[in-house]
């Protein structure tokens, strides 16, 4: 909305600042944080009133979690509300990448919301069918990746870029739509698996969002992308505004999600934010870098896959409990220890991922 003020820059020169992505990214960040700070308590009170017993807590999990009984879930609604309001106010409404990524985010958020709704109303850990959920996510992700391919320039739009090598790309053709959908769905569910302790998922998401906001800005700028020898993807720089909105809304949410959490993110938030990160990575052609920056999410997902495969094949468990953050809980680490140490790992991985921008 504020972007339209550029049209009046001839009369009011100060409106020229709205041309700059960096300025609007900062505005989106502040707006997202203020929105969640202001409306967060009202959202929490309403969710607590409507949910009654709150999110079901696993009785076979760490006993320390039983004190969280009654805590409301669907806190992702706070983040998504701040994200949408900030994006609509500060992003360029003519940019198709913004609308595509926003559609993926809200689509995945709706899937997560319905899953949370079933869990709360039925007081069970099982939402709706896993296969159905994955099918819906795949359709949403594939549609977005198809749009990315159509928007981009050949052959880059349907290719996988290899980090550290400035000229090495693998052209997948239209198979890239399937590959891209796998990245988006995988990212959504990996973040979902990470969301198990107070504050554990939101900070790594914010770190990844800040990192990809920078990558999107650089990849969408012809001068910077040429200097860094990364592939230029026209129009993706505007995604930095959306990443700024996530960072701001995430800060607001963390205020209420910090231990002891007043509200849980739920699948509503984790699936949406993971899908958003995956779609941005596909849009800016940094899919492999996502696996580095979001390495914590990959670790959480792999721990579940290894645990399930090992138990089915040998009848034995590799970890005391999966995802891996519960393994460390069972080993005696306190929740704050796990959360802060995982945050540190996320920062280190983000720095490694960002270093690939210059090492080409």
C-alpha positions as CSV (number, residue, x, y, z in Angstrom):
1,X,0.0,0.0,0.0
2,X,2.8,2.5,1.0
3,X,4.5,1.6,-2.3
4,X,1.9,3.6,-4.2
5,X,3.1,6.7,-2.5
6,X,6.0,6.7,-5.0
7,X,3.5,8.1,-7.5
8,X,3.4,11.3,-5.5
9,X,7.1,11.6,-5.1
10,X,7.1,14.5,-7.7
11,X,5.0,16.6,-5.4
12,X,6.4,15.2,-2.1
13,X,10.0,14.3,-2.6
14,X,10.3,12.5,0.7
15,X,8.1,9.7,-0.7
16,X,11.0,8.6,-2.8
17,X,12.2,6.6,0.2
18,X,9.5,4.1,-0.6
19,X,11.3,3.1,-3.7
20,X,14.0,1.4,-1.6
21,X,13.6,-2.2,-0.7
22,X,15.8,-1.7,2.4
23,X,13.6,1.0,3.7
24,X,10.4,-1.0,3.2
25,X,12.0,-4.1,4.7
26,X,12.7,-2.2,7.9
27,X,9.2,-0.8,7.9
28,X,7.8,-4.3,7.5
29,X,9.9,-5.6,10.3
30,X,8.7,-2.8,12.7
31,X,5.1,-3.2,11.6
32,X,5.1,-6.9,12.1
33,X,6.6,-6.7,15.6
34,X,4.2,-3.9,16.7
35,X,1.2,-5.7,15.3
36,X,1.9,-8.9,17.3
37,X,2.9,-7.0,20.4
38,X,-0.4,-5.1,20.3
39,X,-2.8,-7.8,19.3
40,X,-1.0,-10.8,20.7
41,X,-2.6,-10.8,24.2
42,X,-6.1,-10.5,22.6
43,X,-5.4,-13.4,20.3
44,X,-4.0,-15.5,23.1
45,X,-7.0,-14.8,25.4
46,X,-9.4,-15.8,22.6
47,X,-7.6,-19.0,21.7
48,X,-7.4,-20.0,25.4
49,X,-11.1,-19.4,25.8
50,X,-12.0,-21.3,22.6
51,X,-9.6,-24.2,23.1
52,X,-10.2,-25.0,26.7
53,X,-7.6,-27.7,27.5
54,X,-5.3,-26.3,24.8
55,X,-2.8,-28.4,22.9
56,X,-2.7,-32.1,23.9
57,X,0.6,-33.0,25.6
58,X,2.2,-36.4,24.9
59,X,2.2,-38.5,28.1
60,X,5.0,-40.7,26.7
61,X,7.3,-37.7,26.2
62,X,9.5,-35.9,28.8
63,X,7.6,-35.5,32.1
64,X,8.6,-31.9,32.3
65,X,6.2,-31.1,29.5
66,X,3.2,-32.1,31.6
67,X,3.3,-28.7,33.3
68,X,2.4,-27.2,29.9
69,X,-1.1,-28.7,29.9
70,X,-3.6,-26.1,29.1
71,X,-1.4,-23.9,27.0
72,X,-3.2,-22.8,23.8
73,X,-1.8,-23.6,20.4
74,X,-2.3,-22.0,16.9
75,X,0.0,-19.2,17.8
76,X,1.0,-19.2,14.1
77,X,-2.1,-17.1,13.6
78,X,-0.3,-14.3,15.4
79,X,2.7,-14.6,13.2
80,X,0.7,-14.9,10.0
81,X,-1.5,-11.9,10.8
82,X,1.5,-9.7,11.4
83,X,3.2,-11.1,8.3
84,X,0.2,-10.5,6.0
85,X,-0.5,-7.0,7.4
86,X,3.1,-5.9,7.1
87,X,3.5,-7.4,3.6
88,X,0.4,-5.8,2.3
89,X,1.5,-2.4,3.7
90,X,5.1,-2.4,2.6
91,X,5.7,-4.7,-0.4
92,X,5.3,-3.8,-4.0
93,X,1.8,-5.1,-4.9
94,X,2.8,-5.4,-8.6
95,X,5.5,-8.0,-7.8
96,X,4.3,-11.6,-8.6
97,X,6.9,-13.3,-6.4
98,X,5.4,-11.7,-3.3
99,X,2.0,-13.0,-4.1
100,X,3.2,-16.5,-4.9
101,X,5.2,-16.9,-1.7
102,X,2.4,-15.4,0.3
103,X,0.0,-17.9,-1.2
104,X,2.2,-20.8,-0.3
105,X,2.6,-19.4,3.2
106,X,-1.1,-19.1,3.8
107,X,-1.9,-22.3,2.0
108,X,0.4,-24.3,4.3
109,X,-0.8,-22.3,7.2
110,X,-4.4,-23.4,6.4
111,X,-3.3,-27.0,6.3
112,X,-1.6,-26.6,9.7
113,X,-4.6,-24.8,11.1
114,X,-6.9,-27.6,10.2
115,X,-4.5,-30.1,11.7
116,X,-4.3,-28.1,14.9
117,X,-8.1,-27.7,15.0
118,X,-8.6,-31.5,14.9
119,X,-6.0,-32.1,17.6
120,X,-7.6,-29.5,19.9
121,X,-11.2,-30.4,19.4
122,X,-10.6,-34.2,19.6
123,X,-7.8,-33.9,22.2
124,X,-5.5,-36.2,20.3
125,X,-2.0,-36.0,18.8
126,X,-3.3,-37.3,15.4
127,X,-4.6,-34.6,13.1
128,X,-6.0,-35.5,9.7
129,X,-4.4,-38.1,7.4
130,X,-0.7,-37.6,6.8
131,X,-1.0,-38.7,3.2
132,X,-3.8,-36.2,2.6
133,X,-1.9,-33.4,4.2
134,X,1.2,-34.2,2.1
135,X,-0.9,-34.3,-1.0
136,X,-2.4,-30.9,-0.4
137,X,1.0,-29.4,0.4
138,X,2.4,-30.9,-2.7
139,X,-0.3,-29.4,-4.9
140,X,0.3,-26.0,-3.4
141,X,4.0,-26.2,-3.7
142,X,3.9,-27.6,-7.3
143,X,1.7,-24.8,-8.4
144,X,4.1,-22.2,-6.9
145,X,7.1,-23.8,-8.5
146,X,5.3,-23.9,-11.9
147,X,4.7,-20.2,-11.5
148,X,8.4,-19.6,-10.7
149,X,9.5,-21.5,-13.8
150,X,7.1,-19.5,-16.0
151,X,8.3,-16.2,-14.4
152,X,12.0,-16.8,-14.7
153,X,14.3,-16.9,-17.6
154,X,15.4,-20.1,-19.4
155,X,17.3,-22.2,-18.6
156,X,17.9,-20.8,-15.1
157,X,14.3,-21.0,-14.0
158,X,14.2,-24.8,-14.3
159,X,17.7,-25.4,-13.1
160,X,19.4,-26.3,-9.8
161,X,22.3,-24.0,-9.0
162,X,25.4,-25.6,-7.3
163,X,27.0,-23.3,-4.6
164,X,30.7,-22.6,-4.8
165,X,30.7,-22.9,-8.6
166,X,29.6,-19.8,-10.5
167,X,28.8,-21.6,-13.8
168,X,27.6,-25.0,-12.7
169,X,23.8,-25.5,-13.0
170,X,21.8,-28.6,-13.6
171,X,18.9,-28.1,-16.0
172,X,16.0,-30.3,-14.8
173,X,13.5,-29.0,-17.4
174,X,9.9,-29.3,-16.2
175,X,11.0,-32.0,-13.7
176,X,12.1,-29.0,-11.7
177,X,8.5,-28.4,-10.7
178,X,8.5,-31.7,-8.9
179,X,12.0,-31.1,-7.4
180,X,11.0,-27.6,-6.2
181,X,7.8,-29.0,-4.7
182,X,9.9,-31.5,-2.8
183,X,12.0,-28.7,-1.4
184,X,9.0,-26.6,-0.3
185,X,7.1,-29.5,1.3
186,X,10.3,-30.8,2.9
187,X,11.1,-27.4,4.4
188,X,7.5,-27.0,5.7
189,X,7.6,-30.4,7.5
190,X,11.1,-30.0,8.8
191,X,10.3,-26.8,10.6
192,X,7.1,-28.5,11.9
193,X,9.2,-31.3,13.4
194,X,11.5,-28.7,15.0
195,X,8.7,-27.0,16.8
196,X,8.7,-29.0,20.1
197,X,10.1,-26.7,22.8
198,X,9.4,-23.2,23.8
199,X,11.2,-20.8,21.4
200,X,13.0,-23.6,19.6
201,X,11.6,-23.2,16.1
202,X,10.8,-19.4,15.9
203,X,14.4,-18.1,16.4
204,X,16.0,-20.4,13.8
205,X,13.1,-19.4,11.4
206,X,13.9,-15.8,12.1
207,X,17.6,-16.4,11.4
208,X,16.9,-18.2,8.2
209,X,14.4,-15.5,7.2
210,X,17.0,-12.8,7.8
211,X,19.6,-14.8,5.8
212,X,17.2,-15.3,2.8
213,X,16.1,-11.7,3.0
214,X,19.7,-10.7,2.3
215,X,20.0,-13.4,-0.4
216,X,16.8,-12.3,-2.1
217,X,17.9,-8.7,-2.1
218,X,21.3,-9.5,-3.6
219,X,19.9,-12.0,-6.2
220,X,17.3,-9.5,-7.3
221,X,19.8,-6.7,-7.8
222,X,21.7,-6.9,-11.1
223,X,24.7,-5.0,-9.8
224,X,25.2,-7.0,-6.6
225,X,24.5,-10.3,-8.2
226,X,27.0,-9.6,-10.9
227,X,29.6,-8.6,-8.3
228,X,29.0,-11.7,-6.2
229,X,28.8,-13.9,-9.4
230,X,25.4,-15.3,-8.3
231,X,22.5,-15.8,-10.6
232,X,20.4,-12.7,-11.1
233,X,16.6,-13.4,-10.7
234,X,14.7,-10.2,-11.6
235,X,12.0,-9.3,-9.1
236,X,13.0,-11.5,-6.2
237,X,14.6,-8.6,-4.3
238,X,11.0,-7.7,-3.1
239,X,11.0,-10.9,-1.1
240,X,13.3,-9.2,1.3
241,X,10.3,-7.2,2.5
242,X,8.4,-10.4,3.3
243,X,11.4,-11.8,5.1
244,X,11.5,-8.6,7.2
245,X,7.8,-9.0,8.0
246,X,8.5,-12.5,9.3
247,X,11.5,-11.3,11.3
248,X,9.3,-8.6,13.0
249,X,6.3,-10.9,13.6
250,X,8.6,-13.6,14.9
251,X,10.1,-11.2,17.5
252,X,6.7,-10.3,18.6
253,X,5.7,-14.0,18.9
254,X,8.9,-14.9,20.8
255,X,7.9,-12.4,23.5
256,X,4.9,-14.6,24.3
257,X,6.5,-18.0,23.3
258,X,9.6,-17.5,25.5
259,X,9.8,-20.1,28.4
260,X,7.3,-20.7,29.9
261,X,5.3,-20.2,26.7
262,X,1.9,-18.4,26.9
263,X,1.1,-20.0,23.5
264,X,2.5,-22.6,21.1
265,X,3.1,-21.9,17.5
266,X,1.4,-25.1,16.4
267,X,1.3,-26.6,12.9
268,X,-0.4,-23.3,11.8
269,X,2.8,-21.5,12.2
270,X,5.5,-24.1,11.6
271,X,4.1,-25.5,8.4
272,X,3.5,-22.0,7.0
273,X,6.9,-20.6,7.9
274,X,8.7,-23.7,6.6
275,X,6.8,-23.5,3.3
276,X,7.6,-19.8,3.0
277,X,11.4,-20.5,3.5
278,X,11.3,-23.3,1.0
279,X,9.4,-21.3,-1.7
280,X,11.8,-18.3,-1.3
281,X,14.8,-20.6,-1.7
282,X,13.3,-22.0,-4.9
283,X,12.5,-18.5,-6.2
284,X,16.0,-17.1,-5.7
285,X,17.7,-20.4,-6.9
286,X,19.4,-21.2,-3.6
287,X,17.8,-24.5,-2.8
288,X,21.0,-26.2,-1.6
289,X,22.0,-23.2,0.5
290,X,18.6,-23.6,2.3
291,X,19.8,-27.0,3.4
292,X,22.9,-25.3,5.0
293,X,21.2,-22.3,6.6
294,X,18.3,-24.5,7.7
295,X,20.6,-27.3,8.7
296,X,19.0,-27.5,12.1
297,X,15.6,-28.3,10.5
298,X,17.3,-30.9,8.3
299,X,18.9,-32.5,11.4
300,X,15.5,-32.7,13.1
301,X,13.8,-34.2,10.1
302,X,16.6,-36.7,9.5
303,X,16.6,-37.8,13.1
304,X,12.9,-38.8,12.7
305,X,13.5,-40.6,9.5
306,X,16.5,-42.5,10.9
307,X,14.5,-43.4,14.1
308,X,11.5,-44.7,12.2
309,X,13.6,-46.6,9.6
310,X,15.8,-48.2,12.3
311,X,12.8,-49.3,14.4
312,X,11.0,-50.8,11.5
313,X,14.1,-52.6,10.1
314,X,15.8,-53.7,13.4
315,X,13.3,-53.1,16.1
316,X,15.9,-50.8,17.8
317,X,15.9,-47.1,18.3
318,X,18.9,-44.9,17.4
319,X,17.8,-42.0,19.6
320,X,16.2,-42.2,23.0
321,X,13.3,-40.2,21.5
322,X,12.8,-38.3,18.2
323,X,12.9,-35.6,17.0
324,X,16.5,-35.1,18.3
325,X,15.7,-32.3,20.7
326,X,13.7,-34.8,22.7
327,X,16.7,-37.1,22.7
328,X,18.7,-34.5,24.5
329,X,15.9,-33.9,27.0
330,X,15.9,-37.6,27.8
331,X,19.7,-37.4,28.4
332,X,19.1,-34.8,31.0
333,X,19.6,-31.5,29.2
334,X,17.2,-28.8,30.4
335,X,14.9,-27.1,27.9
336,X,16.7,-23.7,28.0
337,X,20.0,-25.5,27.4
338,X,18.7,-27.3,24.3
339,X,16.9,-24.2,22.9
340,X,19.9,-21.8,23.3
341,X,22.4,-24.3,22.0
342,X,20.3,-25.0,19.0
343,X,20.0,-21.3,18.4
344,X,23.8,-21.1,18.4
345,X,24.0,-23.9,15.9
346,X,21.5,-22.0,13.7
347,X,23.6,-18.8,13.7
348,X,26.7,-20.8,12.8
349,X,24.9,-22.5,9.9
350,X,23.5,-19.2,8.7
351,X,27.0,-17.7,8.6
352,X,28.3,-20.8,6.6
353,X,25.4,-20.5,4.2
354,X,25.9,-16.8,3.6
355,X,29.6,-17.4,3.0
356,X,28.7,-19.3,-0.2
357,X,27.6,-16.0,-1.7
358,X,31.3,-15.0,-2.1
359,X,33.0,-18.3,-2.4
360,X,32.4,-18.8,-6.1
